[in-house]
Amino acid sequence: MWSCSSFFFIIVDFRVSTLFKKRHTYTTTWNAEKTVYWKDAQTHADFYMYYPYTQTVASVSAMPFGVSADQSSLGAYKSSDLIVGSTLDAAPSASPVNIAARHLMSQVEIVLKAGAGYSESSLAEANVSVKMNNLATSATVDLATSTISTNGSVRSLTPYKDGAVYRAFVVPQTATGNNLITKCCLATVSLRVASLPSNRCICRSLSVTASAHRRSQRVATADFR
């Protein structure tokens, strides 16, 4: 569901040299920055939309996007969620053009569970930090096909903490090595994450123990909405 005062960008391509890019705001209804009219009664057009709002799109087939490496704040976490959609070859009509939108990023949720030697309250008070390592945070997006390719160097990513749950938006990719590092006090727990697909929520449940600091994992992949 769109939140109040969400800003979206609509691109209208009449297949000429100029792309018409207009910001749309959603509160309780959609409001366009400026009305764009059909070129004429015959010329078809391609429509693209994306969120979050930015004006720096020179090509619909190669839009740059990056998730924040530090998503510890709610604002940085939300701005790392990319939503795109397109309707191609639309014929001129007085009816609205419908654009189906989808999330392109992978959402990772990490839930810490109290194991042997910890209670839920003592775990909540423990010095815990969660990092996801060796992940690409930059990508190029094709708005027409909703495909994405990573680029740039890999980095560590700090997720957003919501109670006992840590959440982050991640560029879809295949991760290698020990990519999820959970630190509890001075101990380190490593968990390998093999696949981070687009438009999915990847859930990891870690049991933190006071003695061996071993881990148990419960993995679930589901549609992200």
Secondary structure per residue as TSV (DSSP state, phi and psi in degrees):
chain	resnum	aa	ss	phi	psi
A	1	M	-	360.0	134.4
A	2	W	-	-70.2	140.8
A	3	S	-	-86.9	168.3
A	4	C	T	-62.7	141.9
A	5	S	T	58.7	39.0
A	6	S	E	-80.8	138.1
A	7	F	E	-107.7	126.0
A	8	F	E	-122.3	156.9
A	9	F	E	-115.6	130.0
A	10	I	E	-111.9	127.9
A	11	I	E	-110.1	128.8
A	12	V	E	-113.1	121.4
A	13	D	E	-114.4	110.0
A	14	F	-	-88.2	14.9
A	15	R	S	63.6	37.6
A	16	V	S	-120.3	-168.3
A	17	S	S	-75.4	-16.1
A	18	T	-	-109.9	131.4
A	19	L	E	-95.8	131.5
A	20	F	E	-93.9	110.8
A	21	K	E	-112.8	121.8
A	22	K	E	-133.6	138.2
A	23	R	E	-82.8	138.1
A	24	H	E	-120.6	137.9
A	25	T	E	-114.8	135.6
A	26	Y	E	-116.4	121.7
A	27	T	S	-114.7	-83.0
A	28	T	S	-109.8	-18.0
A	29	T	S	-139.6	168.6
A	30	W	E	-83.2	137.7
A	31	N	E	-131.9	122.1
A	32	A	E	-87.3	143.3
A	33	E	S	-60.9	-39.2
A	34	K	S	-158.1	142.4
A	35	T	-	-74.9	132.3
A	36	V	-	-109.3	128.2
A	37	Y	-	-100.9	156.6
A	38	W	-	-60.0	146.6
A	39	K	S	-62.3	-43.0
A	40	D	S	-163.5	-168.8
A	41	A	S	-82.1	-6.7
A	42	Q	S	-115.6	-29.7
A	43	T	-	-74.2	122.3
A	44	H	-	-76.0	163.6
A	45	A	E	-144.3	155.5
A	46	D	E	-106.4	136.6
A	47	F	E	-117.7	133.8
A	48	Y	E	-130.6	145.4
A	49	M	E	-135.7	151.9
A	50	Y	E	-154.9	156.0
A	51	Y	E	-142.4	138.1
A	52	P	S	-78.5	164.2
A	53	Y	-	-70.8	132.3
A	54	T	-	-155.7	150.7
A	55	Q	S	-97.4	-7.0
A	56	T	-	-89.9	64.2
A	57	V	-	-122.8	106.1
A	58	A	S	-91.7	-25.2
A	59	S	-	-141.4	132.4
A	60	V	T	-72.9	-16.0
A	61	S	T	-93.0	-5.5
A	62	A	S	-149.4	63.3
A	63	M	E	-84.7	124.4
A	64	P	E	-76.0	141.9
A	65	F	E	-152.6	145.9
A	66	G	E	-144.4	141.8
A	67	V	-	-84.7	154.4
A	68	S	-	-72.7	135.5
A	69	A	S	-72.1	-24.5
A	70	D	B	-116.1	97.1
A	71	Q	-	-102.7	25.2
A	72	S	-	-68.5	-23.3
A	73	S	S	-93.6	152.1
A	74	L	H	-64.1	-37.1
A	75	G	H	-63.4	-44.3
A	76	A	H	-67.6	-34.6
A	77	Y	H	-65.7	-48.6
A	78	K	H	-66.3	-36.0
A	79	S	T	-72.8	-8.9
A	80	S	T	-90.9	0.3
A	81	D	-	-90.7	116.6
A	82	L	-	-103.4	125.1
A	83	I	E	-118.4	128.5
A	84	V	E	-134.8	162.0
A	85	G	E	-166.5	162.1
A	86	S	E	-155.2	150.2
A	87	T	E	-133.1	115.8
A	88	L	E	-103.9	150.7
A	89	D	E	56.5	45.8
A	90	A	E	-81.1	133.2
A	91	A	-	-83.2	146.8
A	92	P	-	-54.9	134.1
A	93	S	-	-158.9	156.1
A	94	A	S	-81.2	-10.9
A	95	S	S	-82.6	154.4
A	96	P	-	-63.0	150.3
A	97	V	-	-91.4	120.1
A	98	N	-	-86.5	132.8
A	99	I	-	-124.2	116.6
A	100	A	-	-80.7	127.8
A	101	A	E	-109.6	153.5
A	102	R	E	-147.7	154.6
A	103	H	E	-77.7	134.9
A	104	L	-	-100.1	-26.3
A	105	M	S	-77.8	163.0
A	106	S	E	-94.2	135.1
A	107	Q	E	-104.7	127.9
A	108	V	E	-110.4	130.4
A	109	E	E	-118.9	129.0
A	110	I	E	-119.2	120.3
A	111	V	E	-112.3	122.3
A	112	L	E	-89.7	131.0
A	113	K	E	-115.8	143.0
A	114	A	E	-76.5	118.8
A	115	G	-	-99.6	-158.0
A	116	A	T	-60.5	130.7
A	117	G	T	92.6	-6.7
A	118	Y	-	-126.6	144.0
A	119	S	-	-103.7	168.1
A	120	E	H	-60.1	-37.6
A	121	S	H	-71.3	-41.5
A	122	S	H	-69.8	-33.4
A	123	L	H	-66.9	-37.6
A	124	A	H	-64.8	-28.7
A	125	E	H	-91.7	-7.9
A	126	A	S	-72.4	159.2
A	127	N	-	-81.7	87.0
A	128	V	E	-111.2	133.5
A	129	S	E	-134.8	140.4
A	130	V	E	-118.7	130.2
A	131	K	E	-131.4	145.7
A	132	M	E	-113.8	124.8
A	133	N	E	-111.9	160.0
A	134	N	E	57.5	44.9
A	135	L	E	-117.3	139.2
A	136	A	E	-71.6	135.1
A	137	T	E	-113.2	-5.8
A	138	S	E	-115.0	150.8
A	139	A	E	-155.2	166.6
A	140	T	E	-118.9	133.0
A	141	V	E	-116.4	134.2
A	142	D	E	-97.5	109.1
A	143	L	T	-68.5	-26.8
A	144	A	T	-71.7	-36.1
A	145	T	T	-109.0	-5.6
A	146	S	T	57.4	35.3
A	147	T	E	-103.7	156.2
A	148	I	E	-140.9	141.6
A	149	S	E	-131.9	138.1
A	150	T	E	-78.9	156.0
A	151	N	E	-153.5	169.3
A	152	G	E	81.6	-179.2
A	153	S	E	-84.3	162.9
A	154	V	E	-84.1	154.1
A	155	R	E	-143.3	170.9
A	156	S	E	-89.4	149.2
A	157	L	E	-127.9	131.6
A	158	T	B	-101.7	119.4
A	159	P	-	-81.0	170.1
A	160	Y	E	-86.2	132.4
A	161	K	E	-97.1	124.1
A	162	D	E	-128.7	88.3
A	163	G	T	68.9	-123.4
A	164	A	T	-92.0	3.5
A	165	V	E	-108.7	132.1
A	166	Y	E	-110.1	129.0
A	167	R	E	-125.7	145.4
A	168	A	E	-152.9	145.8
A	169	F	E	-94.0	131.5
A	170	V	E	-127.6	140.2
A	171	V	-	-61.3	130.0
A	172	P	S	-56.7	131.6
A	173	Q	E	-170.5	168.2
A	174	T	E	-100.4	117.5
A	175	A	-	-88.8	154.3
A	176	T	-	-129.1	151.9
A	177	G	S	74.8	-166.6
A	178	N	S	-84.4	94.0
A	179	N	-	-92.2	-21.2
A	180	L	E	-109.1	117.9
A	181	I	E	-117.1	119.1
A	182	T	E	-111.7	123.2
A	183	K	E	-107.7	125.1
A	184	C	E	-120.8	110.8
A	185	C	T	58.4	-114.5
A	186	L	T	-104.7	-1.7
A	187	A	E	-89.3	155.9
A	188	T	E	-125.8	133.1
A	189	V	E	-117.7	126.1
A	190	S	E	-109.5	139.5
A	191	L	E	-139.7	124.8
A	192	R	-	-82.3	132.6
A	193	V	-	-112.2	114.7
A	194	A	-	-85.4	-41.9
A	195	S	E	-137.0	132.8
A	196	L	E	-124.2	84.0
A	197	P	-	-77.2	160.0
A	198	S	T	-69.5	146.9
A	199	N	T	59.5	35.1
A	200	R	E	-134.1	153.9
A	201	C	E	-107.3	119.2
A	202	I	E	-101.9	119.2
A	203	C	E	-108.3	134.6
A	204	R	E	-128.3	130.3
A	205	S	E	-114.3	119.5
A	206	L	E	-110.9	130.7
A	207	S	E	-98.4	115.4
A	208	V	E	-99.1	122.3
A	209	T	-	-110.2	155.9
A	210	A	S	-82.3	-21.7
A	211	S	S	-92.2	-77.5
A	212	A	S	-84.8	-14.3
A	213	H	-	54.4	41.1
A	214	R	-	-80.9	173.9
A	215	R	-	-125.7	151.7
A	216	S	-	-127.4	143.0
A	217	Q	-	-127.4	141.4
A	218	R	-	-123.9	119.7
A	219	V	E	-110.1	133.0
A	220	A	E	-141.5	133.9
A	221	T	E	-117.6	128.0
A	222	A	E	-144.7	164.7
A	223	D	E	-61.1	136.8
A	224	F	-	-99.6	122.8
A	225	R	-	-128.4	360.0
